[in-house]
Amino acid sequence: MGAKGMTEKLFYTDPKVFEWDAEVTGAAFHDGLWHVTLDKTAFYPEGGGQPCDLGTIAGKEVIHVMKKGEEVVHIVKEKPEGTRVHCQIDKIRRLVHTQHHSGQHLLAAVCLKMYGAKTLSIHLSMNSAAIELDVPALSDEQLENIEKEVNRLILSGRRIRIFYINRAEAGRYDLDEIPEGIERLRIVEIEGVEYNACGGTHVGSTSEIGPLKILKTERVRGHVRLHFICGIRLFEDYKEKLSLLADILEKLSTAQDTVLQKIEKIKKELKEKEQKYNALFDEYAELLTDRFIAEQKGPTAGKIFPDKTVKELSVISHKLLQKGMKAAVLGTILENKIILSQNGDLAIDCGKIIKQHAPAFSGKGGGTPVKAQAQFPDSEKLNEFFRFVTGHLGN
C-alpha cells in the first residue's frame, strides 16, 4: 500500500497488470465529476506526451487520469461504491500507447544517430503518433533508411530495461536531456541504442513494439514532423486498408495487379468527357449570355442560378464582359457562392466590396479589383448579399 498522500504506481512496478483490487483513499466532487484516489493503481496518468489509461473502477467509467503531486487522481462521472474496489484498464489502449512510446524512443534514436535529427516534441494518441525533428526536411531515401534500421532493431529483440539513478549519476550515461527539478531519475535503456530519462510505459523488448511504418512527413514551424504507426495499430490499419482495397477492386471489376492501369484509364476517360462538356458548355454560354444581355436594362448583369457551379459562372461572367457588359453579379444556389466581376472601366474594387461587405451577411471571400468571389452559409444570405451588391452597383 502506498504511503499517505502517495499512490503505489503499478504501471511502473508491474506494467502488465490490467486488473487489480485497491482501497479508495479519497473521493472529492469537483465541477460535476468525482476525483478518486486509490492506495495503488495501474492507471497511467497523462504526461510526457503519453495519453492516460482509461477503464473502470468498481464498474464506473474512468474518463481521465492525472497526477497531482505523488498521487494519481482518477476522474469518474459516478462515485464508486464501497472502499474496496475492483479496477480494470483498457488493455488494448494501454498496449497501443506502450508500443508507440517505445517505438517513438527507437525512431528518435535512429533519426539522431543516422542524420543528426534531434527530436523536439512528440505526439501520441489512439489515432496518431508523430515526432517533430530539428531538421527542415528528410529525403525519401533518408526516410527509407530510417525505417529499415528501426525495423532491423525491432527484429533483433533488443532488451528494454528500466532502472533508477540519482541525478548526480546522470553524467555516467549518454542522456540527451535531463529533466529539471527531479532528483531520482527513471532511465529507459534500449540495449545498444540509447539511454533516456522517461516516465512513460514501455515494452520489455524491441520485438514487442511490432513492425513500424513511417506514414508521412509534414513541415511545421520550419521543422519536419514525422508520422508513424506500429504494432497493434499497424495491424488494424492494414486490415482496414485491405478491406478498402477489396471494395475498390470489386467496384472497379479489376484485380490488384491491374488496378492502377484501370484508374489511369478512368482518369483519361473522365478528362476527355470533361473536355467535351467544357466545349458544349462554352457553346451554351454563348447562347445564354446573348439572351441574358437582351433582357438586361443596364450595364450590370445580375442573376442567381439554381444549379450552376462557380467554374461555370466564371465562364458566363467572362463572356458577359466580353460582349459589352460593364459588370456582372452571378450567384449559384448549388454552392451558395457569388462572383462579382467588372471590365476595368468602373471605379469599383470587386475584392474590397467582398471583403468589406460580405461579412455583414455571414459571408467571406475576396479577390482582385476586377474579379472576386464570396461564400455564404445558405441561400437566404446569398440572396440578401446579391440584392445589396446589385443595388450598390445601381442595377
N, C-alpha and C positions, 0 to 999 in steps of 0.2 A: 504494500500500500504506500502511496506517495505521502510525503510529509505534509503537514498542514500548509495550505496555500500553494502546494506543488502537486501537479498531476504526474503519475507514473506514465511515461510515454512508451507504450508498447510498440509503436511504429518504429522506434529506434532499437529497443532491446530484442524484439521478435517481430520483424516486419511481415511475416507470413501469417500472423494472427488476423483472422477476419471475423471471428465471433468470440465473445468472452462475456463474463459477468462482472459487474462492478457495483460499487456503492456510490449513491448520489451524495455528494458533499455540499452541494449548493444549488438553489434554483431561484432566480430572480426574474421578475416580469418587467420588460423594458419595451416601450413603443409597440405593444401588441404581440410581442414574442417572448418566449421563455429562454433565458440564458442558463444552461445547466452545466455544472461541473461534476466530474467523476473522480474517484480515487485513482483510477487508471483508465487509459483509453488507447485504442488503436486508430482513432480518427486523426488523420494528419491535418493540422491547421494550415490554412492558406499562408504561403510565404516562400521567399526565394525563387519566385517565378513559377512555383508549382501550385496548382489549384488544390483546394481542400478535398478531403474524402466526404462522401455522403452515405447515408444509410438510415438505420433506425436505432432508437433507444426505447426499450420496452414497447416496441411496435409503433412508436411515434416518430414521424419523419424528421430527420436532421437535414435542415436546408442550408446550413453554413457552419463552418468551424473556424475559430480564430484563436490566436494565442494572446493571453493577457498576463504579462509577467511570466511566471513559471507555471501558470495554469492554462489548460486548454478549455475553451468555452464552446459549448455545443448549442447552436441556435435551433429551437424547435417551435412549431406553432402551438402544440399542445403539451402540457406538462406531463411527463412520465409518471405513472402511478407507482407508489412504493419507494423504498430506499435501496432495495437490492434489485438491479435491473439487468436484463439480457440485452447485449448490444451486438449489432451486426453492421458491417460496412459493405458498400457496393464493391464486390471483389473485382469485377471487370474494370470499373472506373479506376480503382487503385492500380491494377496491373498495367493499364494503359498509361497512366501518369508515370509509374515507376519505369517502365520500358523506355518512355520518351525522355525522362530525366537522365537516365544512364546513357541513352543514345545521344542526347544533347552533349553530355560531357565528352563522349568519344568523338563525336563530329567536330566539336570545338577544338579539341586537342589536335586532331588531324589537320584541320584548317590552319592552325597556328604553326604546326611542325612543317607542313609541306609548303605553305605560301606566306607565312608570317602574318596571317589574318587573325587578329585578336577579336574575341567575342566581346561586344559592348553590352548587349542585353539579350534576354531570352524570353520566349513566349510559349507557354504550354497550356493547352486546354483539351477538352474531349474532342474538339473538332479540328484543331490545328496545332502545329508546333513549328517554331522558327527561331533562328538566331540572327542577330544583327552583327555584322563584321565591320572592322575599321578599314575596309578597302572599298574603292568605288565600284569595282566590278570583278567578276570571275569569268573566265572564258569557258566555253563548252568543254574544252579539253581538260581544264583545271577541275571543273565540276565532276567530270567522269573519273579523273584520277582520285579525287577526294572520296567519291562514292565507292570505288573499288577498294581503296585502302581501309575505309571504315568497315566494309563487309568482310574483308580479309581478317581484320582484328576480331570481328564478331565470331567468325567461324573458328578462329584459333582458340576460343574459350578462355580468354584471359580472366584471371580472378579479379573480382572487385571487392576490395577489403575496406572496412570502416574501422577507424580507431581514433582515439583522442590524444591530444598533446596539450601541454601548456604553451601559452603564447611565446614564452622565452625559447621554446624549442623549434619555432617555426622556421628559423634560418637553416635548419638541417634538411629541409625539404624544398623542392623546387615549386613553390607555390606562386601562382600568377598574381593572386590577390589575397590579402589578409584582412578579414572583416574588422572594422573598428569597434572598440569597446567590449570585446569578448576575450576573456582570459583563457577559457577552456575551449579549444578548437576541435571540431569534428572533421576529420580528414577522410576523404573518399579517394582511395588509390585504385587506379586501373593498372594492373600489373604490366610493367614495362612501358607504360604510356604516359601517365601523369599522376600528380597529387593535386587535390582540390579541396579547399575548405568549403564544406557544403552541409546544409541541414535538411536536405530532401531525402526521399526514399529511393533506394537503388536495388537493382537485381544483384545476385551473388556472382555472376559471371557474364562476360560479354555475350556468350551464346544465348543467354536468356533475353537479351534485347530483341532478338529476332532480326530478320533481314531489314535493312534500312534503305529507303529510296529518297533521293532528293527530287522534289516535285517541281520547284521553280525558284527563280530569284526575282527580286524587285529592288529598285533603287529608292532608298529612304534617307532623307537628310544628307545626301552625298555619300551614303554607305550602301552596301549590298545586304539585303535581308534574304536569308536562305531558308526556304520552307522544306520540311522533310516529314517523313512518316515512317513508322517501323512497327514490328511486332504484330500484336493483335489487330491494331487499327489498319495496318498494311494489308493483312489478310482480308479484313472486312471490305476495305476499299477495292481489293482485287475482285472479290465476289460481286460487288455492285457493278464494277466496270465490265466484268464478264457477262453479267446478266444484261446490261445495257447493250453490249456488243451483239449478244444473241438476238435482242429485239430489233436492232438496226439491220442485221443480216436478214432476218425474217421479212421485215418491211421492204427491204430493197431486193428481196429474192436473189440473193447472191451468197457467195462463200467468203470466208475470211481472207483468203489469198487473192481475191479479186475485188474486194470492197472498195479499195482506193480507186481502181480503174472505173468502177461503177459510179462513184461520187464525182470523179472528174467528168465523166460522160454527162451526168445530170447537170453539173455546173455549166458545161458547154451548151447544153440544150436550153437551160434557163437564160443564159446570156443571149443566145440567138433569139429566144422569144421576147426578151426584154427589148432588144434592138428593133424587132418588128413592131412591138407595141409602141415604143417611143416614136417610130416613124408614123404609125397610124394616129397617135395622139397629136403629133405635130400638125397633121392634116386636119384633124378635128378641131384643134385650137385655132387654126386659120379661119374656119367657118364660124366657130363660136365667137371669136373676137370681132369679126365683121358684123355679126348680128348684135353683139353687145354694144359696139360703138354706135350703131344706128339707133339704139334705144336710149343712149345717154343724152342728157340735156346740157352738160357742162364739160369742162376739160378734165374732170376727175372721174375715173371709172370705179364703181364700188359695188361689190356683190359678195354674198356669203353662199358658198356651195355646200350641199349636204354630204357629198361623197368624194370630193377631190383630195389628193394628197398635197402636201406642201410643195413637193417637186413639180407636180402638175400646175399648181398655182403659179409657180415661178415661170414656167413656160408661157402661161397665159398672160401674166404680167409683162413679160418681156415683149410679147407680140403687141400688146395694147400700146405700150410706149413707142414701139417701132412705127405704129400706124397713126401716131399723132396725139395720143392722149398725154396730158401733162403729168398726171399721177394716177396711181391705181391702189385701191384698198381692197384686198381679196382675202376672204376668210374661208375656213373649212371646219364644218361641224365634226367631220370624221376624226380630226386630230386636235380640234379646239385651238387652232393657230391662225394668226393673221400675218399677211405680208403687206408691208407698206413700201411703195416704190415711187420714184419720180424721175423725169427725164433729164434733170440737171438744170432746167430753166427756172424752176421755182425757188424762192428764197426760204426754203424749209430744210430741216435736217431730220431725215427719217429716223436715224438712230437715236437722236436726242428726244424726239417725240415719244418713241417707245420707252426709253429709259426713264423719262420724267413722268409720263402719264399712265403707263401700263400697270404699275404697282397699285394705283388707286382702284383698279378693277381686278386685283389679285393676280395680275399677270406679271410676266418677266420676259426679258429678251433684250435685244439690241441689234446694232448693225452699223452701216455706213450712212453718210448723208443722203445717198441715193437709193438705198435699199436696206430694210430692216425687218425683223421678224419677232413676233411675241407669242407666248404660250399662255393659255388660260385654263383654270381648273374645270370649267364647264361651259356649255353653250350659252348660258344666260350672261355670264361675264363677257364672253366673246362678243355677243350681240350688243351689250352696253358699250364696250370699247369701240366697236365698229361704228355705232351711232355717234359717239363722241368724236372720233377721228374724221369721219366724213363731214360732220358739222364744222369741225375745226378747219377743214380744207375748203369749206364753203360750198360743199356739194348738196 
